[in-house]
Amino acid sequence: AKLGIPEELTLWVTATVNGEDCVGLAWQYLIREFGLDPEAVVIALPSHLGICRGQRGRLEIEICTEGISTHGSQPDRGANAIVAMAPIIQAITRMHGKLSQDHEMLGRGSAAVTGISADSPSFTAIPDGCTIRVDRRLTIGETAQSALEEVQALPEVKAAGAEVRFLEYAEPSWRGLEYPTEKIFPAWETPDDSHVFQAAQSTARRVLGREPRLHRSAFSSHGCATKGLFNIPTIGFGPANEKDSHTVNDQISLAQLQPAMAFYSLFPLVYVG
C-alpha cells in the first residue's frame, strides 16, 4: 500500500542471471520450480522507449566433422577435419541469405557461424576433429526441427558426413545450481489487441506525452520463455538503444532513464485499471 499498489495486485520484480549464456533459463526455473505464474510480464530491455511485443527466437546448433590425424609434415597421409569443415562454413553463410520464411513484424531468421574449434594432438599435427557453432535466429513460422533439418540437408554437410545436433546447456550458476535445458528459444509475439499491450501503450502515452513507437527488436530475451514457452502475455520496454547493446559503447541515455522508471511504476496501475 505504501508503494501505491492496489491490494488485488501482486507485483514481482525479478533480477535474473545466465541470460547471455542461456536466455530464458532463469524464467524456466522460476515457473517450473518456484511456481511463479504471472498474468503478464514486462521485460526491461533496450527498446529506446519503444514498446516491444515480439522477438525472433534462437537456437544453437553444433556441427562436427571428423578426419584422420597425421604429422603436419605429411598432410596427404591424413584427412584434415578443418578442411572438411570449410565448405560447410561457406554453405551456412549462403543459407543465411536464402532464408525465405518472413514475418511482417519480426522479419526473416538468420544464420551465423559464431565459433570454431579443432581437435589435434599438437599444432604440428593434422586435426582429426573440427566443431563449429551456429547461431540460428528463428522467425515465427520456423521451428527448431525445421532449422535443424535445413542444415542437415546441405550438400556440403552430407558430403563431409558431418554430425549436426542441438546444444544443451548445463553450466552451473554462480551459486552452483545446474538446470539442464536444450538451447532452443522460440520466437514470440503478443497480439496488439491483448490487454498487456494496450496497457503498455496507454502507460507510454501518459509518460512520454506522445504516441509510443513499436520497437522491432533484433535480439532475443526472456520473452522466448515467458511467451514463447509458457504463453504468458509479454511486452518489453526500456531505455537505451539496441544498437549500442553488447558493444564497447554500451550505454543508457540519462534522458531516457527517468521516463523508463516512470513507465515501470505506472504500468501496474494502468494494467489493473
C-alpha positions as CSV (number, residue, x, y, z in Angstrom):
1,A,0.0,0.0,0.0
2,K,2.9,2.4,0.7
3,L,4.0,2.0,-2.9
4,G,0.5,2.8,-4.2
5,I,0.0,-0.7,-5.5
6,P,-3.6,-1.9,-5.2
7,E,-4.3,-4.8,-2.8
8,E,-5.6,-7.0,-5.6
9,L,-2.3,-6.8,-7.4
10,T,0.8,-8.9,-6.7
11,L,3.9,-7.4,-8.3
12,W,7.1,-9.4,-8.7
13,V,10.4,-7.8,-9.7
14,T,13.0,-10.4,-10.9
15,A,16.7,-9.9,-11.4
16,T,17.9,-13.0,-13.3
17,V,21.3,-14.5,-14.2
18,N,22.8,-16.6,-17.0
19,G,20.8,-14.6,-19.6
20,E,23.7,-14.3,-22.0
21,D,24.7,-18.0,-21.7
22,C,21.2,-19.3,-21.9
23,V,18.4,-16.8,-22.4
24,G,15.2,-17.7,-20.6
25,L,16.7,-20.3,-18.4
26,A,16.1,-18.4,-15.2
27,W,12.4,-18.0,-16.1
28,Q,12.1,-21.7,-16.8
29,Y,13.3,-22.3,-13.3
30,L,11.0,-19.6,-11.8
31,I,7.9,-21.0,-13.4
32,R,8.6,-24.8,-13.2
33,E,10.4,-25.0,-9.9
34,F,9.4,-21.9,-7.9
35,G,5.8,-21.9,-9.1
36,L,5.7,-18.3,-10.3
37,D,2.6,-17.9,-12.6
38,P,2.3,-14.3,-13.7
39,E,-0.7,-13.0,-15.6
40,A,1.6,-10.7,-17.6
41,V,5.3,-9.9,-17.9
42,V,7.2,-6.7,-18.7
43,I,10.8,-7.1,-19.7
44,A,13.2,-4.3,-19.1
45,L,15.2,-4.3,-22.4
46,P,16.9,-1.6,-24.5
47,S,13.9,-0.5,-26.7
48,H,14.8,3.2,-27.0
49,L,11.5,3.8,-25.1
50,G,9.5,1.9,-27.7
51,I,7.2,-1.0,-26.9
52,C,8.4,-4.4,-28.0
53,R,5.7,-7.1,-28.4
54,G,7.7,-9.8,-30.1
55,Q,11.1,-11.1,-30.9
56,R,12.8,-13.7,-33.0
57,G,13.7,-16.9,-31.3
58,R,17.1,-18.6,-31.5
59,L,18.8,-21.9,-31.2
60,E,22.4,-23.1,-31.2
61,I,23.5,-25.9,-33.5
62,E,26.8,-27.7,-33.3
63,I,28.3,-29.3,-36.5
64,C,31.2,-31.7,-36.2
65,T,33.5,-33.2,-38.9
66,E,36.0,-36.0,-38.4
67,G,39.3,-36.6,-40.0
68,I,42.5,-38.7,-39.7
69,S,45.4,-37.2,-37.8
70,T,48.9,-37.4,-39.1
71,H,52.1,-35.4,-38.8
72,G,51.8,-31.9,-40.2
73,S,54.8,-32.6,-42.4
74,Q,52.9,-35.3,-44.2
75,P,49.3,-33.9,-44.6
76,D,48.5,-36.2,-47.5
77,R,48.6,-39.2,-45.2
78,G,45.7,-38.0,-43.2
79,A,42.3,-36.2,-43.6
80,N,42.1,-32.7,-42.3
81,A,38.8,-32.1,-40.3
82,I,39.2,-28.3,-40.7
83,V,39.4,-28.6,-44.5
84,A,36.3,-30.8,-44.4
85,M,34.5,-28.1,-42.4
86,A,35.5,-25.2,-44.7
87,P,32.8,-25.8,-47.3
88,I,30.2,-26.2,-44.6
89,I,31.0,-22.7,-43.2
90,Q,30.6,-21.2,-46.6
91,A,27.3,-23.1,-47.0
92,I,25.9,-21.7,-43.7
93,T,26.8,-18.2,-44.9
94,R,24.9,-18.8,-48.2
95,M,22.0,-20.4,-46.4
96,H,21.6,-17.2,-44.3
97,G,21.0,-15.2,-47.5
98,K,18.4,-17.6,-48.8
99,L,16.2,-17.9,-45.7
100,S,12.7,-17.3,-47.1
101,Q,10.3,-17.5,-44.1
102,D,9.3,-13.9,-43.4
103,H,7.1,-12.2,-40.8
104,E,5.5,-8.8,-41.0
105,M,6.9,-7.6,-37.7
106,L,9.9,-9.8,-37.0
107,G,11.3,-10.2,-40.5
108,R,13.3,-13.2,-41.6
109,G,15.5,-15.5,-39.5
110,S,19.3,-15.6,-39.7
111,A,22.2,-18.0,-39.5
112,A,25.8,-17.2,-38.5
113,V,28.8,-19.3,-37.6
114,T,29.9,-17.9,-34.2
115,G,32.6,-20.4,-33.0
116,I,35.1,-22.9,-34.3
117,S,37.5,-25.4,-32.6
118,A,39.7,-28.3,-33.6
119,D,41.0,-31.4,-32.0
120,S,44.6,-32.2,-32.7
121,P,47.5,-33.8,-30.7
122,S,49.5,-30.6,-31.4
123,F,49.9,-27.7,-33.7
124,T,52.3,-29.9,-35.8
125,A,49.6,-32.5,-36.4
126,I,46.6,-32.7,-38.7
127,P,43.4,-32.3,-36.7
128,D,41.1,-35.2,-36.6
129,G,38.1,-33.3,-35.4
130,C,36.5,-29.9,-36.1
131,T,33.4,-28.3,-34.5
132,I,31.6,-25.1,-35.3
133,R,28.7,-23.5,-33.6
134,V,25.9,-21.8,-35.5
135,D,23.6,-19.1,-34.0
136,R,20.3,-19.6,-35.8
137,R,17.6,-16.9,-35.2
138,L,14.1,-18.1,-35.8
139,T,11.2,-16.1,-37.1
140,I,7.6,-17.0,-36.5
141,G,6.7,-19.9,-38.8
142,E,10.1,-21.6,-38.3
143,T,10.7,-24.4,-35.8
144,A,13.8,-25.8,-34.2
145,Q,13.3,-29.1,-36.1
146,S,12.9,-27.4,-39.5
147,A,16.0,-25.4,-38.8
148,L,18.0,-28.5,-37.9
149,E,16.8,-30.4,-41.0
150,E,17.7,-27.4,-43.2
151,V,21.3,-27.7,-42.1
152,Q,21.4,-31.5,-42.3
153,A,20.1,-31.2,-45.9
154,L,23.0,-29.0,-47.1
155,P,25.0,-30.9,-49.7
156,E,28.3,-29.8,-48.0
157,V,27.2,-31.3,-44.7
158,K,26.2,-34.6,-46.4
159,A,29.5,-34.8,-48.4
160,A,31.5,-34.4,-45.2
161,G,29.4,-36.9,-43.3
162,A,29.1,-34.2,-40.6
163,E,27.1,-34.6,-37.4
164,V,24.5,-31.9,-36.7
165,R,22.9,-31.6,-33.3
166,F,21.2,-29.2,-30.9
167,L,23.3,-27.9,-28.0
168,E,22.3,-28.4,-24.3
169,Y,23.1,-26.0,-21.5
170,A,24.1,-27.4,-18.2
171,E,26.6,-25.0,-16.8
172,P,26.4,-24.2,-13.0
173,S,25.1,-20.8,-12.0
174,W,27.2,-18.6,-9.7
175,R,25.6,-20.5,-6.8
176,G,26.4,-23.8,-8.3
177,L,22.9,-24.7,-9.5
178,E,22.8,-26.8,-12.7
179,Y,19.5,-26.7,-14.6
180,P,20.0,-28.5,-17.9
181,T,17.9,-27.4,-20.9
182,E,18.2,-27.5,-24.7
183,K,19.4,-24.3,-26.2
184,I,16.2,-23.8,-28.1
185,F,14.4,-20.5,-27.6
186,P,11.1,-20.0,-29.6
187,A,10.1,-16.8,-31.4
188,W,7.2,-15.0,-29.7
189,E,4.6,-12.4,-30.5
190,T,2.0,-10.8,-28.2
191,P,-1.1,-9.6,-30.1
192,D,-1.6,-5.9,-30.5
193,D,-5.2,-6.3,-29.1
194,S,-4.0,-8.0,-25.9
195,H,-4.6,-6.3,-22.6
196,V,-0.9,-6.2,-21.7
197,F,0.0,-4.4,-25.0
198,Q,-3.0,-2.0,-24.7
199,A,-2.0,-1.2,-21.1
200,A,1.6,-0.6,-22.2
201,Q,0.5,1.8,-25.0
202,S,-1.6,3.7,-22.5
203,T,1.2,3.9,-20.0
204,A,3.7,5.0,-22.6
205,R,1.4,7.7,-23.9
206,R,1.0,9.2,-20.4
207,V,4.7,9.0,-19.6
208,L,6.1,10.2,-23.0
209,G,3.3,12.6,-23.9
210,R,3.1,11.2,-27.4
211,E,2.2,8.1,-29.3
212,P,4.7,5.3,-28.4
213,R,6.8,3.7,-31.1
214,L,6.7,0.0,-31.8
215,H,10.1,-1.4,-31.2
216,R,11.3,-4.1,-33.7
217,S,14.0,-5.9,-31.8
218,A,16.7,-7.9,-33.5
219,F,17.7,-9.6,-30.2
220,S,16.3,-12.4,-28.1
221,S,15.2,-12.0,-24.5
222,H,13.4,-13.8,-21.6
223,G,10.2,-13.4,-23.7
224,C,11.3,-16.6,-25.5
225,A,10.5,-18.3,-22.3
226,T,7.6,-16.3,-20.8
227,K,5.7,-16.0,-24.1
228,G,7.5,-18.5,-26.4
229,L,7.4,-21.5,-24.0
230,F,4.7,-20.6,-21.4
231,N,2.4,-18.4,-23.5
232,I,2.3,-15.6,-20.8
233,P,1.4,-12.2,-22.4
234,T,4.7,-10.3,-22.6
235,I,6.0,-6.9,-23.6
236,G,9.3,-5.2,-23.5
237,F,10.2,-1.6,-22.7
238,G,13.3,0.2,-21.6
239,P,15.8,3.0,-22.0
240,A,18.9,2.7,-24.3
241,N,19.3,2.0,-28.0
242,E,19.6,-1.6,-29.0
243,K,22.4,-0.8,-31.5
244,D,24.7,0.1,-28.6
245,S,24.0,-3.1,-26.6
246,H,26.8,-5.7,-26.4
247,T,29.3,-3.2,-27.9
248,V,32.2,-1.3,-26.4
249,N,29.9,1.7,-26.4
250,D,27.1,0.1,-24.4
251,Q,25.3,2.9,-22.7
252,I,22.0,4.3,-21.3
253,S,20.9,7.9,-22.0
254,L,20.1,9.6,-18.8
255,A,17.3,11.5,-20.6
256,Q,15.6,8.1,-21.2
257,L,16.2,6.7,-17.7
258,Q,13.6,8.7,-15.9
259,P,10.8,8.0,-18.4
260,A,11.6,4.3,-18.2
261,M,11.4,4.3,-14.4
262,A,8.1,6.2,-14.7
263,F,6.7,3.6,-17.1
264,Y,7.6,0.7,-14.8
265,S,6.0,2.5,-11.8
266,L,2.8,3.4,-13.6
267,F,2.2,0.3,-15.7
268,P,0.8,-1.9,-12.9
269,L,-1.8,0.7,-12.0
270,V,-2.8,1.1,-15.7
271,Y,-2.9,-2.7,-16.1
272,V,-5.4,-3.3,-13.3
273,G,-7.4,-0.3,-14.3
